[in-house]
Amino acid sequence: MNIEQIRAYCLAKKAATESFPFDENTLVFKVLNKMFLLAPLDKWEKGEATLTLKCDPNYTVELRETYESIYPGPYVHNTHWNTVDIYKNELKPQFILELINHSYEMVIKGMTKKMRESLQ
């Protein structure tokens, strides 16, 4: 998978937006102004592609124990976020998309009822 495929997939989600709120290298995808994916583009250019995704705390632990390519990420709360190395080729593209879906759904789950209703 490449960053353009990830970008297109994220932007196809309802109310998803992209921005660079931290610096010119960190692409962030949000739903209703809540982050669900971070992609450090400078790493992608070096062939070290990673994504940082929100995750259920129990699933976070399970994923880290199962996959070498999934680990605690920098600058985020490690109970709720995982970094996924997609260039190690351990993870199938479909599974990466499932992890993006899970992140998006976790963010929506944490929203107020009014915010969730605005997505329907």
C-alpha positions in Angstrom: 0.0 0.0 0.0 1.1 3.5 -0.6 0.2 6.8 1.0 -2.1 7.8 -1.8 -4.2 4.6 -1.3 -4.3 5.2 2.4 -5.3 8.9 1.8 -8.1 8.0 -0.6 -9.4 5.3 1.7 -9.5 7.7 4.7 -11.1 10.5 2.8 -13.9 8.3 1.5 -15.1 7.9 5.1 -18.0 10.0 6.2 -16.9 13.5 7.5 -13.2 12.6 7.2 -10.7 15.4 6.7 -7.0 15.7 6.3 -4.6 18.3 7.7 -1.1 19.0 9.0 -1.8 20.3 12.5 1.6 19.5 14.0 4.1 20.1 11.2 4.5 19.9 7.4 5.5 16.2 7.6 2.7 14.6 9.7 -0.5 14.0 7.8 -3.5 13.7 10.1 -6.9 12.3 9.3 -9.8 13.3 11.5 -13.5 12.7 11.7 -15.4 15.7 13.1 -12.1 17.2 14.2 -11.0 14.0 16.1 -7.9 12.2 15.0 -8.1 8.6 13.8 -4.8 8.3 11.8 -1.4 9.9 11.7 1.1 9.3 8.9 4.6 10.8 9.2 5.3 11.5 5.5 9.1 12.0 5.9 9.3 8.3 7.0 7.3 7.2 3.9 9.8 9.0 1.7 12.6 6.9 3.3 10.7 3.6 2.9 9.8 3.4 6.6 6.1 3.8 6.2 4.1 3.8 9.4 0.6 4.7 10.5 -0.5 5.5 14.0 -4.1 4.4 14.7 -6.5 4.6 17.6 -7.3 1.2 19.1 -9.4 -0.5 21.8 -7.0 -1.0 24.8 -7.5 -4.8 24.9 -7.1 -5.1 21.2 -4.0 -2.9 21.4 -2.3 -5.5 23.6 -3.4 -8.4 21.5 -2.1 -6.8 18.3 1.3 -6.0 19.8 1.7 -9.6 21.1 0.7 -11.0 17.7 2.5 -8.8 15.2 6.1 -7.5 15.2 4.9 -4.7 12.9 2.5 -3.2 15.5 4.0 -1.4 18.5 3.6 1.6 20.8 3.9 4.8 18.9 5.7 8.0 19.8 3.9 11.1 21.0 0.6 9.3 21.7 -1.1 7.6 24.6 0.1 4.0 24.2 -2.9 2.4 25.8 -5.2 3.7 23.0 -2.9 4.1 20.0 -0.7 1.7 18.0 1.9 2.4 15.3 1.8 0.0 12.4 4.8 -0.5 10.2 3.3 -1.4 6.8 6.5 -2.0 4.9 7.7 -5.0 6.8 5.1 -6.9 4.7 3.9 -8.8 7.7 0.4 -7.3 7.4 -1.9 -7.8 4.4 -3.4 -4.6 2.9 -6.9 -5.8 3.8 -5.9 -6.1 7.4 -4.4 -2.6 7.4 -7.7 -1.3 6.1 -9.5 -3.1 8.9 -7.2 -1.4 11.4 -8.0 1.9 9.9 -11.7 1.1 10.1 -11.3 0.1 13.7 -9.6 3.4 14.5 -12.3 5.4 12.8 -15.0 3.5 14.7 -13.2 3.9 18.0 -13.0 7.7 17.5 -16.7 7.8 16.7 -17.6 5.6 19.7 -15.9 8.2 21.9 -17.9 11.1 20.6 -21.0 12.6 22.1 -24.3 11.3 21.1 -25.0 14.6 19.2 -21.8 14.2 17.2 -22.5 10.6 16.4 -26.0 11.4 15.2 -24.6 14.1 12.9 -22.8 11.4 11.0 -26.0 9.5 10.2 
